[in-house]
């Protein structure tokens, strides 16, 4: 798992408090990325560069959670959505 905080329900303590076991994605873990260029420069930004970065993916987690809810009937409110949270 990447970026998941595991909490021990008995003690309330974080079970993975360091990055020692953090899963760093490698080339095989990353899906193909499609890059598109626009011909219209941004008149306000320096050099006319318009970035899409994280702003474009802020709603993705909620959209996936809603899709899981519609498919299974189970509402999961904590990310990542894992099988044990659905069962």
Secondary structure, DSSP 8 states (H G I E B T S, - for coil): --S---B-TTT--BS--SSTT-----GGGS--------SS--SSSGGG----TGGGGTTHHHHHHHHHHHHHS----SSS--HHHH-
